[in-house]
């Protein structure tokens, strides 16, 4: 099945390099909507954020990553950039 063409404004290759802020990507390793090799990996690579400020967390799930994982890794990121809650 051929993939549909995206409009330029929706194509990740056009906006990902413009992103410069710290990034946390949390995906499922077995995601059938955004497959690791064809979607997640290229998107992460194209991000304009410096490597030391990019994190890609792969959970052993499909597209539905558990909320507990999202919360855990989001709090780690917030502590890293904003400091721990006092």
Beta strands, then each sheet from edge to edge (+ up, - down):
strand 1: 23-28
strand 2: 54-59
sheet 1: 1+ 2+
end
